[in-house]
Amino acid sequence: MFVLPPPPRYPSQAAYNLAVANGQAAPMIETNNILTHPTGPEYQLVVGEGTYILKEDLHLATPPPHPSEAPVINPNPLATTPQPATAGTKLSLLSFSSRSSAPLLYKVDTNRSTRSGGLQSSIQEHPSEGRPSGDLVPGSSDGGGTSMTGSARAPLSIGSAPAFGEGNSMLSAPATSKDAGKRRKPKNNIAKSNSSFISRCIVHENLTKRLQDRPADGYFAFANINRAFQWLDLSSPQKAEHLTKILFTKGHCLCHDINQSTKASNHIDLIMGFSTGEIIWFEPISQKYTRLNKNGIINATPVSEIRWIPGSENLFLAAHMDGSLVVYDKEKDDAAFLPEENGTHTNGDSEKSNGSGEHSAKLHVDKSVHSKNQKFNPISFWKLSNQRINAFAFSPDNRHLAVVSEDGTLRIIDYLKEQLLDLYASYYGGFLCVCWSPDGKYVLTGGQDDLVSIWSVAESTIVARCQGHQSWVTAVYFDPWRCDDRNYRFGSVGEDCRLLLWDFSVGMLHRPKASSVRQRGSVSSRFASPLQRAETQTTSASRLRSNSSPSYESDEDHTVEHPVEPRATTAMLPPVMSKVIDADPLCWVEFTEESIITSCKSGHIRTWDRPRDTTGIS
């Protein structure tokens, strides 16, 4: 039966204002952040290693709508009119202490293991203390010798990966001092800004003193909520008091990221992507900012994800909701963008007759990073599809990019070569989130099919589907403190208000019996060692993929587009813990050494302490 929605309680803004004046309605007043410490069994997560206990709930204040935008008092849930882009509360965490960094379990020197002919050596485990970013530890030969390391937001491990755009003299940045105090800062003071884009900026009166007195190993958090953006100190007893709060006029900050290469106690490079398509480069300590893509001169669609390119001081990648990936330089001016005529010729290996057509269709390079026209932004411009890109993540070896879209695709891209390597499809609906495993062997995706999917990069196939959510999966993240070379722990959150924890190891996954009927060539030569590559070349025709032919160049039989694996041939993984932890849909999760941190669409940031004494727990 079709039921009409109830009529609006206040048909107009004037009627609402009159109700407020008469005391019939509560005015929408901006409030302060609220810190609470709930207790009880409903605030405990029982897992095999012990019990995670809710330490605190920090509720961020939701600002009222700006007077220039008419608030929707009673939205029609059946309306099909397009709504402005918005996002739940997401955090960017920052710590200056190396102890707070994720453990670098094992690294793969891709040049030695897959390109120079050297066989890989065994796993070497390391403690969680920080190490120089350039050090590499040889990886495991298990699983096909993949060339990826670390986690989606782990400390940088530049290693042997060249810089993005290396070899293009037009991109060579001026030499900058190692001293963070002398780093270039944005031009405009945000506290004194008269920009129509920024409503106001509220800076804590004792900001300098609070920065001096805080512990070195504590976390800063940058969080968006509605049209507000807050800088918080999670290590402070007064964490509910923001260090800085910025209120924007109409644009909502949808995503943000911190540059781990340039961070210092006196300098932080932060980028924010907005629902208007604009981007702000912000240095919170000096309170300076610069606007990029002003008025959408390069791309006028909202920014759904934004990240600094690993190891780069100036370049960052933004995903726009029209299906574009755009690289910007924080210090360059913007210019109206027109696709370059020879853009598609720079994509991938054009000499491959069977591959270049597919690559061009799924990754259209409108401007290459190798273009000589680099006086203005954008540095490069890639078009993936006509549907929105929901998320992307850099591989820890800083060579590959995993991109998920509303069209239900996962793309693995060699972003240094601007080449599409693999294209996977979801079981149903769009993908919403993605991340890499700490060793780079696996990619996690979550989406509108209520599943978390585990993909093997080396074998170019799905490993398992994880069933347990009852609604869309909005965020996935590995727990690097509970991962080793064979066992992995990761968490996921969703619209069902649930946090799920999962454990998986390659050995414990059993494919359904139906999968034994069909065999697949499982090792992609792009990540295989020379020994494995020789095996693939001498394999009988029955082991080759159905669309390939025997060839001495095994790279050529690599399939870019992979069909959806049916349920009957895919392992299903149950969670080790599932619990409703919030009243509102969850949208973000991350692991630190001491805790799990989650956030929801209404601004609750919850910190769950890890089990302290595992020996005393049965």
N, C-alpha and C positions, 0 to 999 in steps of 0.2 A: 504494500500500500504506500502510495506517495504522500508524504506529509510535508506541508509547507513549513519553513522555519518561522520562528516567532517574529513579530514585527519589531523594529528597533525601539528600544526603550526611550531613546532621545533622538527624534528624527533629524535634528540639526545641531550644529555646534552651539548656536544661540540658545536652543532649548536646554542643552546640557549646562551651559554657563548660568542660565536662570535657575536651574535645579541646584547648582552649587551655591548660588547666592541665597537661596531660600532654605539651605540646610538639608535638602532632600537627597543630595548625592555627595559622596566624599570627593574632595578635589584631588586631582592627580598631582601629588607633591613629591618632588625628588627626596629620597631618604638616604640615610647613611648605610654603609655595609653593616651586616649583622653577623657576629661570630657566636656560634653556639657549640655545645659539646654534648650531643645526645648520647644516651647510654641505654643498654638493654640488649637482649639477644637478637632483636631485629637489626641491630647495628653491628653485627659480627658476621664475618665470612669464614666458614669452616672449610678448610682444604686439608689435604693429606699432610702437609708440612706443619700445620698448626692453624691458629685462628687469627685472622686479620680483624682488627678492631678499629671502628671509626674514631679517629682522634679529634676531628673538628669539622664543622660545616660552616663555610664562609659564604654568606648569601650576598651577592653583589646587588647594589641598588639599581633598579631599572629606571632610567630617566623618563620623564614625561615626553610626549611628542613635542617637537619644536612648533611654536605658534604658526609657522609658515606652512606646516603640513597638517591638514585636517585629520584628526584621529578618527579611525573607524570604531565607533562606539560598540556596535553590535554587528560584526561581520556575518554575512550570509554564508553558511558552510557549504551550500550547494552552488555558489556562484562560480562561474567559469572565467570571469575576468582575470587577466594576468595580475598577480600581486607583485609588489616590489621585492627584490631579493633580500633575504635576511638570513641570519645564521645564529645558531645557539652559541653559548659561551664557550670559546676555545682559549687555551692558554699557550703562551710561549714561555718556557722555563729557561732561566739563565743562572748559572753558578760559575764563579771565578775559581773555584777549587777543583783541582784535578781529581781529588778523592770522590767528588760527586759524579764524575764521568762514568759512563757505562763501561763494564769490563771489556777489553779488547781480546776476545777469547782466542781467535786465530785469524790470521790474515793470509791472503793468497797473493803471491807475487805473480801477477798475470803475465808479465813479460817472460819470466823464466819458465813458468809452467805450461803456457799454451802457445807461446809464439817463438821462443828461442830453442825449443826442443828439449828442455830439461824436464825430467820427471819430477812430480811433486813429492815432497817429503811428508812425514807424518804430522799429526796434530801436535801443537805445542800450546799448552794452556798457560795463561798468565794471570797474576792477581789483578785486582781492580784498580791498582794505582795507575795514575795517568802516565802515558809514555809519549815520547816525541811523535808528532803526527806523521813523520816520514818513515818511521820504522815499520817494517813489514815482517810478518811471521809466516813461514810457509804453511799452506793449508793442507787439507786432507785429500787423499786420492779417492776417498769414498764418494760416491754420488756423481762421478763424471768429471771431477776437476773443474768446478765452476770458478769463474773469475770475479767473484763478488764478495765483499766483506762488510762487517759492521751492521748497524741497524739504521732505520730511516732517519733518525735524528741523533745518531751517535757521534762521538768526536771525530773530527776529520782524519782521514787516512789517505793523504794524497798519493803517497807511494809513487808508482811509476806512471800513473795516469797523466797525460799531458793536460795543459790548461785548455779550457774551452776557447776555441778560436786561435789556438797556437799556430804561428806561422803567418798570421795576417798582420802586417806591419801597421795597418790602420787602427788596430785594436790595442797596440802596445801602450799601456798606461804610463804616465809619468812616474818616475821613481818617487816613492813615498817613504817617509821616515818610519823606522820601526817603533819609534816613540809614539804611544797612543795619544799623548797630549798634543802632538803636532799633526795628527790625522785631520784630513779635511772634514769639515762639518757642514751641515746644510746652511742655507743663507738666512732664513727668516726666523724670528723669535715667535714661538707659538703662543706664549703668554701675552704678547703685545700685538698679536695679529689682528688686522682689520679685515681679514678675508671673509667673504660671505660663506665659504665652505665650513669654517670653524665657528661654532657658536661661542664657546668660551673655554678657557683652560684654568683649572683649579690646581695650584701647586701647594703642597704641604708647607706650612710656614717654617718648619724646622727640617726641611729636606736635607740641607748640607750636614747638619748634626746627625741625622738618622743614618745617612750614608756612611759617615765616619765611624759610628758606634756599632754598626752591625757586624756579625761574625762573618769571617771570610768564606766559610763553606756553606752559607745559607743560600736559599733560592730566591731570586726575583721571579715574579710572574707578571706577564703582560696579558690582559684579558679584555675581550670585547663583550659588551652586552648592549644590544639595541644600538642606539646612536652614540653610546659612550664607549670610551676606551680607558682602562685603568692600569696604572703601574703599581704593583703591590710588592711588599717585602714579606714573604712567607716565613722568614726566620725571626721576625719581630713579634714580641708579645702584643704589639699594637697593629697586627697585620690587617685588622679591619679598616684602619685608617690608610687610605691610598696615599702614595707618594705624589702621584700626579693623576688627575682625571681630565680627559679632554672630551668635550661634548661637541658633536658635529651637527651641522644644520639639518641636512636632509639625508646625507649619505650614511649608510651603516657600514662599519668595518666588518668584513666577512672573514678575513684571514690575515695572518701576520707572521713574521719570522725574524729571528735574531741572527746576525752574522757572527758565527763562531770563530771566524778567522781574525776579526778585528776587535773582538771584545777585550776590554780592559777595565780596571776599576774606575777609570776616569773617562771611558768612551764606550758607547754601545750604539751599534748601527742596527736600526729596526726599520722594517718595511711593513706597510699596511695596504691591503687591497680593499676597495670599497664597492658598494652596490651601484655606484655611478660609473664604475670603470676607472676611476681615478686611483692614483697610488701616492702614498706619502712616505718619504724617507725621513725618519725622525731620530734625533739623537737626544734621549731623555735627560741626560745629565746637564747638558747645556741648554735644553729646551728649544733647540733649533729644528726647523723642518723645511722640506722642499716638496712641492707638488709635482708629480709627473703624470703624463697622459692627461693633462689638464683639459677639462671639458670633453674628454674622450676623443682627443685629436687623432690618436693612433687606433684606439679601439674603444667604442662607447658602451660595450656590454660589461656587466658586473664581473669582478675578479673573484673566482671561486677558490683559488689556491695560489699561494705565492711563497717562493723559497729562494734564498741566496744560492747561487751556483757554488758547489763545494770548492773551497780554496780561493775563491775570487773575492777581492775587496770591493769591487764596484758592480759586478754583474749579478742580476737576479732574474728568475723565470717566473712569469705570471700566466696562469690559466684563465682565459676569459670564457664567458658562458656561450659564446658563439662557436665554440670548438677550436679556438686558436690558442697556441702556446707562443708567448712573446718574451724575448729576452731584452731587458732594459739595462742601461748603464745609469747608476744613480746620479752621476755628475754631468751627463749630457743633456742638452736641450731636446725638446720634442719637435718633430716636424710631421705634417700630414703624411700618412703612409700610403704608397701605391705599390702593389706587387711588382717585383722586378721581373723583366721578361725572361731572363735566363735562370730563374730561381729553381725550376724543377730539375735542371741539368746537374745541380750539385748534390742531388739526393742519392746516397748509396753508391753502389758499384754499377755504373751505367753500362758496363760491358756485359753484364749478365743479361742475356736475352730473356731468360725465364723469370727473372726476379724484379727487374726495374719497373715493369708495368704495375705489378702489385704494390711495390713500395710507393710509387708516385701517387697511386690512387688513395692509399691509406695515410700517407704523410706527404702533404703538398708543401714544399719549401717555397714560400712566397718571397722570402729574403734569407739568404744564407749568411752564417756567421763569417764566411770567407769572402763576402762581398767587400769591395773596396770603398763602397759608399757608407762610411761609418762616422760621418760628422755629427749626425743626429740620431736619436732613438727612433725606431727600434734597432737593436743590434742584429737580431734575427727574428723571423716571423714564420711559424709553421701552422698550417691548417690541417687538423686531424679529421674533423667531420663537421656536420651542421648542427650537432647537438652538443649540449654543454659538457665541458670537462668538469668532473666533480672533485678529483684529487689526483695528485701525482707524488712520487717519492723518488729520490736519487738513490742509486745503489751505493753501497759503502766503498766500492773501489772507484767511485766517481767517474764511471764510464757509461752507465746505463740509467735509464729512466723508465719507471713503471707508471703508466697513465691509465686512469679509469674514467669512463664516460657514462652519460645518461643513456647512450645507445646500447649499453650492456657489453662493452668491449674493454678488455685489458690489453694494452699495447706495451711491449718491451722495445724501447728505442735506444740505439747507440747514439747518444746525443752529441758526442764528439764528432761522429761522422754524419750526423743528421740522417740516420738510416733506420727504417723500421725492421726489427728482427723477428718479432712474433706478434700475432694477433689472436687473442682468445675471446670466447663469447661466454656470457653468463648463462646459468641454467634458466633464469627468467628475469626480466626487468633490467634496470640499470645497476651499475656498480657505484657505490658511494664513497668507499675508502680503500686505501691500499698501504702496505708497508713491506719492507724487506726483512728477512731473518738476519740475525747477528753475523752469520757467515755468508750471507748473500746467496745461499743455495735456493732459498724459497721465497716466494712472494705471497702475501696474504691479501685477499680482497673480501669485502663485505658489501652487501647490497640489498636490493628490493626483493630478492628471492628468499630473504630471511636466513641466508646461509653465509657462513665464512668458508671460503674456498682456499685451499693450499695448492700452489702451483710450483712445479719444479722447473727452474730456469734451464738447468743443464739438459734435462730430458724433454723439455718443451711439451709438458703434459700436466694435467691436473693430478695431484697426488691423493687428495681427499676432500670431501665436503663435510663441513662441521654443522650439525643440526642441533638446535637448542633454543635459538631465538624465536620469538612469537611475532616479531614485526621487523621492520627494516633495520639492518645493521649499519650503524653510523660511524663507528671508529674501531680500528683494530691496532694492536701494538704488541710487540714482543717484549718479554721481561728478560733483558740480557743477564740479570743476576741469577736466573734459574734456567739458563741455556748452556749446553756444552756441545761437543762435536756431534752428538747423536740425538740428544733429547732437547726438546724445545717447550717452553712455556709461553703462551701468549694470552692476551685478554681481549675481549670485545664488548662493546656496549651498543644499545639500540633504542629504537623508538618504543620498545616494550618496557622501558625503564629498568632493564636488567643489565647487570654486569656478569659476564660469563668468563671463567678461566678454563683454559684447555692445555692438556699435555699431549704431545705426540712425539713419537720416534719412528724412524723409517722402518725398523724391524717389527713394530707392533701393528702396523697397518696391514690388514688383510683385504685383498680385493675380493668382491663377490665371485662365486664360481663362474658366472657367465663371462667374466673377463678372461678366463683362461682359454677361451675359444679363439679369441683374436690376439695376435701378437703384433707388437709394434716395434719399429726400430727406435730405441729409446734414447740413444746418446746423440746429442747434437754435436757435430764436429767443431762448432765454434768454441765449445768449452771443454772439449775432450783433450786428453793427453795424446802424444804421438802414438803410444801403444794402442790406445783405444781407437784412434783414428785408423790405424792399420787394420784392426779387427773389423771395423765397419766397412772398409773397402773390400775385404775378402768375404763378406757375408753372402750367403746364398740369396737368390732373388726373392725367395719367399719371406725373408726377413725385412725386405725393403718396404718403404711406404708405398701405398697403392698408386700414388700419383708420381712416383719417381722411377728413374731407370738406372741400371748399374752404370757407375761413372767413376773415373779415377779421381775427379775433383768432387769430394764428398760434400763440399759446401753447396754445390748446386742442387742437391736433392733435398735441401732443407725447405720445409713447408713454412711459409710465413703465416698463412691463415689456417687456424686449427678448428675443426668442427667441435660442437658441444658433445662432451662425453655423456652417454646415457647413465641413468642412476644404477642400472644393473651392472655396470663395469667400473663403478667408482666406489672406493671405500668411504664409509660414513664414520665420523668421529663424534662421540658424545663428549659433553663438557665434564670437567672434574668438579666444577662449582657453578651454580646458577642461582642468582638471587635478585629480587627487585630491591634496588637500593635508593630509589628516589620516587617522588610522586610525579615528576615530569619526565618527558623523554630525554634520554642521555645523548650527548653529542661528542664527547671527548674522553680519552683515557690515556694515561701515561704512567710508566713505572720509574721510580727512583730507588736508590739503594735502601732507603728506610720505609718506603710506602708505595701505595697505589693512589693515584690522584684521578678523580673523575669530575666531570661537570655536566650540567644539564641545560636545557633551553631557557629555563627561568633564572639561571645565574647562581645555582648552588655549586660551590667548589668543595668537594668532600675529599678528605685525606684519610686513607686507611692505613694504619700502622701495620708493618709486617709482624709475624710472630716473633716474640723476643726470646723465649726459652723453649726451643723445640724439644729439648730432652725431657722436659716435664710434662709433655703432652702425649697422651696415649694414642 
